[in-house]
Amino acid sequence: MAKKTPRSDAPAALKFTKVNAMLGLGGLVALTLGYWLLAQGSITAAPLLLVLGYVVLLPMAIIR
């Protein structure tokens, strides 16, 4: 029979690294610039930056 290893029910600790910080900061910069461009009337760059911030950079900062 195979040995059973004890299983811990404690959640794994989250590790916040420099990569997470840089991705989060990049996401905030992209959102800030996107909303600023949106207020200026940009209809091309603003939505692209907002999608980049909300869909790519901020989730990557959380997941990675």
N, C-alpha and C positions, 0 to 999 in steps of 0.2 A: 504494500500500500504506500501511496505517496504521503509525505508529511504535509500536514496542513500548517500554513504559516499564519500567525495571528494577524488579524486585519484591524487596522485602526480606523475608527469612524470619525476621527478628527479631520476637518477640511484642511487641504494643503494651504500653506501660507502664500499669499500673493507676493510676488517679487516685482518691485518697481525699480526699473533700471534707467540708465541714461537714455536708452533707445525709446522707452515709453515716454519719458519726459520730452524728448525732441519731437516725437510724433504728435504728442498732445499740444505742444507749443506750435508746431507747424499747422495743426488743425485750427487752433485759435487764431493764428495769423491769417490763414486762408479765409476763415469766416469773417473776421474783422474787415479784411480787404474786400471780400465779396459784398458785404452789406454796404460798405462805403461806396463801392462802384455802383451798386444798385441805386443808392440815393443820388448818384451823379447822372443816372440815366443809361448806364451801360446795359445792353440787353444780350451781350454775348459773353463777356469775360466774367461778369458777376455770377450768373447761374453756374458756370463751370467751376468757379472757385468755391461756391457754396456746396455743390455736389461733392467736390474733392474733399472739402472739410468734413461734411456730415457723413458721407458714405465710405470714404477711404481712410482719411487720416485719424479721425477720432476713434472709430472702431479698431483700427490697427493699434492705437495707443492702449486700448483696453485689453485686447486679445493677446498681443505680443508680450 
